[in-house]
């Protein structure tokens, strides 16, 4: 998410557990003949993404998965999504995954 925002200035706006894909990457070292597994994540489902320069809503209703939305956005539905809101969504996913 950070790379998409820094390079392209796009906000995902629907960060949720269903949009995170976690997969193993296996690396085989030829020198010491070891196999390492690294877990990587991919943020999918970017069709609701919006450029950060767009400050007005294109749709009257709020988009996103409300279970993972920030408390500020749920209390202020007319406000645009900010980086802080996106980061809070990742925190909600972490708590959701840990409890589950």
C-alpha positions in Angstrom: 0.0 0.0 0.0 2.8 2.4 0.8 4.5 1.8 -2.5 1.3 2.4 -4.4 0.7 5.7 -2.5 4.3 6.9 -2.8 4.8 6.1 -6.5 1.2 6.6 -7.9 -0.6 8.5 -5.1 -3.4 6.0 -5.0 -5.4 5.1 -1.9 -6.9 1.6 -1.8 -10.0 2.6 0.3 -11.1 -1.0 0.9 -8.4 -2.5 3.0 -9.9 -5.7 4.5 -8.9 -9.2 5.4 -10.5 -10.6 2.2 -8.3 -8.3 0.1 -5.0 -9.4 1.7 -3.4 -12.4 0.0 -0.5 -14.0 2.0 1.6 -16.6 0.2 5.0 -18.4 0.8 8.1 -17.6 -1.2 10.6 -20.4 -1.1 14.3 -19.6 -1.5 16.8 -22.4 -2.0 20.4 -21.5 -1.2 22.9 -23.3 -3.4 25.9 -22.4 -1.3 24.8 -24.0 2.1 22.0 -26.2 0.7 19.3 -24.7 2.9 15.7 -23.9 2.1 14.0 -20.8 3.6 10.4 -19.9 3.5 9.5 -16.2 3.5 5.8 -15.1 3.8 4.8 -12.3 1.5 1.6 -10.3 1.2 -0.3 -8.8 -1.7 -3.0 -6.2 -1.5 -5.7 -7.1 -4.1 -8.9 -5.7 -5.3 -7.9 -2.2 -6.4 -11.0 -1.3 -8.4 -12.2 1.0 -5.6 -8.9 2.9 -5.4 -8.9 6.6 -5.8 -6.2 9.1 -6.6 -5.2 11.2 -3.6 -6.0 14.5 -5.5 -9.7 13.5 -5.7 -11.3 15.1 -2.6 -14.9 14.8 -3.5 -17.0 11.6 -3.5 -18.0 10.2 -6.8 -20.7 8.0 -5.2 -23.2 9.1 -2.5 -22.5 6.0 -0.3 -19.3 5.1 1.5 -17.3 2.3 -0.1 -15.2 -0.2 1.8 -15.7 -3.0 4.3 -17.1 -1.4 7.4 -15.7 -4.1 9.8 -12.2 -2.8 9.0 -12.9 0.9 8.5 -11.4 3.5 10.9 -13.5 4.8 13.7 -13.1 8.3 12.3 -14.6 7.4 8.9 -17.5 5.5 10.5 -18.2 8.6 12.6 -17.7 11.1 9.7 -19.0 9.4 6.5 -18.6 12.6 4.4 -14.8 12.9 5.0 -12.4 11.5 2.4 -10.1 8.5 3.3 -6.7 9.4 4.5 -3.5 7.4 5.1 -4.2 7.2 8.8 -7.6 5.6 8.0 -5.9 3.0 5.8 -3.3 2.3 8.5 -6.0 1.8 11.1 -7.7 -0.7 8.7 -4.4 -2.7 8.7 -4.4 -2.7 12.5 -8.0 -4.0 12.5 -7.0 -6.8 10.2 -4.1 -7.7 12.4 -6.4 -7.8 15.5 -9.0 -9.8 13.6 -6.5 -12.3 12.4 -4.9 -12.7 15.8 -8.2 -13.3 17.6 -9.5 -15.6 14.9 
